[in-house]
Amino acid sequence: MTDLVEVLCERVRSARETGAALSIRGGDSKRLWQGRPCSADTLDVASHRGVVAYEPGELVLVARAGTAISELTGILAEEGQALAFEPPACGGRATLGGTLATNCSGPARPWNGAVRDAVLGVQLINGRGECLNFGGRVMKNVAGYDVSRLQAGALGSLGVITEVSLKVMPQPEATHTLALELDAERALQQMSLCAREPAPLTGACWLEGQLFLRLAGAAAAVEATARRWGGASVAPAAAPWQALREFAAGAQAAAAPLWRVSVAGNAPLPPGIAPLLIDWAGALRWFPAEGFDAWRHASEQGGHAALWWPAADSAADTAQPLAAPLQALHQRLKMAFDPERILNPGRLYSWL
């Protein structure tokens, strides 16, 4: 365990005095996945690591931001527990702070919640070099504005995350995956039907002409649902959930630009272009980047889209443009947390 809060605070204060920007980096596992490149001096958080507290009986874990996700999942597994939002491990490089900053959640997200739903509190360093604490370490916690969850998806633009408190969950008693051969349209319809049933569904994706459904929970409920729904049983090693968790399923593994589109699960597919992958029971869809106006499509469906695997030298924004009131709110938050704009400037949006 290594506590480097004071060192990190001093580094931020020095950068503020000189006007030098800082690029926050943990395991450097998600730099090309989303957001824009940030050309600045590196602020390394990876060495600030270690589990601060873990109470299995209270379902609460507190760890420093540089702690590897793989280390946390190993510790939790020994107690029969897990991170319910299924974050990617990225070959051991993914860190807790980076997972929260990028808001990375796996295939169970619609049922178990996103990483922000598991966050109880955070410690962070603002642009003035001050160490601040928000939220707490218990599930029954009220702390005014939810600054802790505000860090989810902010890509480090609001502060250097140094510590995170999380709620964890027991591992399911049984897990079973079913597969049905369906086209994308019919798969969306079937996902919608299954998601409305009182069943132990924790995964629903369409990939390469097959609909995969994951059941997890009490063994009796899993077995009864599997018999009722039918389909082919899939061996754990052949199921797509681990690849989805690591953003390495199908076209995701090609490391090429893709559109990541979030819409309602029952939203219609765009005419003339087929999805490469559908996840989250229809709410998350992946499309080829070329020849597709994803921002327009997402806006028409009340959702949003972002470019995945953007070009490293691209100066263009990769996230969907915001309406003027939302953009003004983002700018006010940035001014409150980082008035000199020294923390990951331009990483989320070119104007932030």
Residue pairs with C-beta under 8 A, 6 or more apart in sequence:
1 49
1 50
1 51
1 52
1 64
2 47
2 48
2 49
2 50
2 64
2 66
3 48
3 50
3 64
4 45
4 47
4 48
5 48
5 123
5 125
5 131
5 162
8 43
8 45
8 48
8 125
8 160
8 162
9 125
9 129
9 130
9 131
10 129
11 22
11 43
12 22
12 43
12 125
12 126
12 127
12 128
12 129
12 160
12 342
12 343
13 128
13 129
14 20
15 21
15 22
15 41
15 43
15 342
16 127
16 128
16 129
16 340
16 342
19 340
19 342
20 40
20 41
20 342
21 38
21 40
21 41
21 341
21 342
21 343
21 345
22 40
22 41
22 42
22 43
22 342
22 343
22 344
23 38
23 39
23 40
23 41
23 42
23 43
23 344
23 347
24 43
24 45
24 101
24 156
24 160
24 343
24 344
25 31
25 42
25 43
25 44
25 45
25 46
26 45
26 46
26 65
26 66
26 95
26 97
26 98
27 46
27 66
27 68
27 90
27 92
27 93
27 94
27 95
27 98
28 93
29 88
29 90
29 91
29 93
29 94
29 95
29 98
30 90
30 94
30 98
30 102
30 104
31 37
32 255
32 309
32 310
32 312
33 102
33 247
33 308
33 309
34 102
34 155
34 260
34 306
34 307
34 308
34 310
34 318
34 319
35 102
35 155
35 310
35 318
35 319
35 347
35 348
36 310
36 314
36 315
36 316
36 317
36 318
36 346
36 347
36 348
36 349
36 350
37 312
37 313
37 314
37 347
38 344
38 345
38 346
38 347
40 344
40 345
43 160
45 65
45 66
45 95
45 97
45 160
45 161
45 162
46 66
46 95
47 66
48 64
48 65
48 66
48 162
49 63
49 64
49 65
49 66
49 67
49 68
49 95
50 63
50 64
50 67
51 61
51 62
51 63
51 64
51 67
51 71
51 72
51 75
52 62
52 63
52 64
52 163
53 60
53 61
53 62
53 137
54 60
54 61
54 62
54 75
55 61
56 79
56 81
58 138
59 81
59 139
59 167
59 168
59 169
59 170
60 120
60 137
60 138
60 139
60 165
60 166
60 167
60 168
61 72
61 75
61 76
61 165
61 166
61 168
62 137
62 163
62 164
62 165
62 166
63 72
63 96
63 163
63 164
63 166
64 96
64 97
64 162
64 163
65 95
65 96
65 97
65 98
65 100
65 160
65 161
65 162
65 163
65 164
66 95
66 96
66 97
67 95
67 96
68 89
68 92
68 93
68 94
68 95
68 96
69 83
69 87
69 88
69 89
69 90
69 94
69 95
69 96
69 99
70 89
70 92
70 94
72 83
72 96
73 82
73 83
73 89
76 82
76 83
76 168
77 171
80 170
80 171
81 168
81 169
81 170
81 171
82 168
82 169
82 170
82 171
83 118
83 166
83 168
83 169
84 108
84 112
84 113
84 118
84 168
84 169
85 105
85 106
85 108
85 109
85 112
85 113
85 114
85 115
85 117
85 118
86 105
86 106
86 107
86 108
86 109
86 112
86 241
86 245
87 94
87 99
87 104
87 105
87 106
87 115
87 245
88 94
88 99
88 104
88 106
88 245
88 246
88 247
89 245
89 246
90 246
94 104
96 164
97 161
97 162
97 164
98 104
99 115
100 115
100 116
100 119
100 122
100 151
100 152
100 161
100 164
101 151
101 152
101 153
101 154
101 155
101 156
101 161
102 153
102 155
103 114
103 115
103 116
103 152
103 153
104 115
105 113
105 114
105 115
106 241
106 244
106 245
107 202
107 203
107 205
107 214
107 241
107 244
107 245
107 279
107 280
108 202
108 203
109 280
109 284
110 195
110 204
110 265
110 280
110 281
110 283
111 201
111 202
112 169
112 202
114 152
115 152
116 149
116 152
116 153
117 149
118 166
118 167
118 168
119 135
119 148
119 149
119 151
119 152
119 164
119 165
119 166
120 135
120 136
120 137
120 138
120 139
120 141
120 148
120 165
120 166
120 167
121 133
121 134
121 135
121 136
121 137
121 141
121 143
121 148
121 164
121 165
122 133
122 134
122 135
122 147
122 148
122 151
122 161
122 163
122 164
122 165
123 131
123 132
123 133
123 134
123 161
123 162
123 163
123 164
124 131
124 132
124 134
124 151
124 158
124 159
124 160
124 161
124 162
125 131
125 132
125 159
125 160
125 162
126 132
126 158
126 159
126 337
126 338
127 159
127 337
127 338
127 339
127 340
127 341
127 342
127 343
128 339
131 162
132 159
134 143
134 147
134 148
135 141
135 143
135 146
135 147
135 148
135 165
136 143
136 165
137 165
139 167
148 165
150 158
150 333
151 158
151 159
151 161
154 348
155 344
155 347
155 348
156 343
156 344
156 347
157 334
157 338
157 343
157 344
157 345
157 347
157 348
157 352
158 333
158 334
158 337
158 338
158 343
159 337
159 338
159 343
160 343
172 200
172 202
172 216
172 217
172 218
172 222
173 217
173 218
173 219
173 222
174 215
174 216
174 217
174 218
174 219
174 222
174 223
175 214
175 215
175 216
175 222
175 236
176 214
176 215
176 216
176 222
176 223
176 226
176 233
177 203
177 212
177 213
177 214
177 215
177 233
177 234
177 236
177 239
177 241
178 212
178 213
178 215
178 226
178 229
178 230
178 231
178 232
178 233
178 234
179 210
179 211
179 212
179 213
179 231
179 232
179 233
179 234
180 187
180 190
180 210
180 211
180 213
180 230
180 231
180 232
181 209
181 210
181 211
182 190
182 206
182 209
182 210
182 211
183 209
184 206
184 269
184 274
184 275
184 278
185 269
187 206
187 211
187 278
188 206
188 265
188 266
188 269
188 278
188 282
190 211
191 204
191 206
191 211
191 265
191 278
191 281
191 282
192 265
192 266
192 281
192 282
194 201
194 204
194 213
194 229
194 281
195 201
195 204
195 265
195 281
195 282
197 225
199 215
199 221
199 225
199 229
200 215
200 216
200 217
200 218
200 221
200 222
200 225
201 213
201 214
201 215
201 225
201 281
202 214
202 215
202 216
202 217
203 212
203 213
203 214
203 216
203 241
203 244
204 211
204 212
204 213
204 214
204 279
204 280
204 281
204 282
205 211
205 212
205 240
205 244
205 249
205 277
205 278
205 279
205 280
206 212
206 275
206 277
206 278
207 240
207 249
207 250
207 277
207 278
208 250
212 234
212 239
212 240
212 241
213 229
213 231
214 239
214 241
215 221
215 222
215 225
215 226
216 222
226 233
240 249
243 249
243 250
243 252
243 253
244 279
249 277
250 276
250 277
250 286
251 258
251 276
251 277
251 286
251 288
252 258
252 277
252 286
252 308
255 309
256 289
256 309
257 289
257 290
257 307
257 308
257 309
257 310
257 311
258 276
258 286
258 287
258 288
258 289
258 307
258 308
258 309
259 286
259 287
259 288
259 289
259 292
259 294
259 305
259 306
259 307
259 308
260 284
260 285
260 286
260 305
260 306
260 307
260 308
261 284
261 285
261 286
261 287
261 294
261 297
261 298
261 303
261 304
261 305
262 283
262 284
262 285
262 298
262 303
262 304
262 305
263 283
263 285
263 298
263 301
263 302
263 303
264 282
264 283
264 301
264 302
264 303
265 280
265 281
265 282
265 283
266 282
267 282
267 301
267 302
267 303
268 301
269 275
269 285
270 287
270 292
270 297
273 287
273 288
273 291
273 292
275 285
275 286
275 287
276 286
276 287
276 288
277 285
277 286
278 284
278 285
278 286
279 285
279 286
286 308
287 294
289 307
294 305
294 307
295 305
295 320
295 321
297 305
298 304
298 305
298 320
299 320
304 319
304 320
305 320
306 318
306 319
306 320
307 318
307 319
310 316
310 318
315 350
316 350
317 349
317 350
319 348
319 349
322 330
322 349
327 349
327 351
330 349
330 352
331 351
331 352
334 341
334 352
337 343
341 352
345 352
346 352
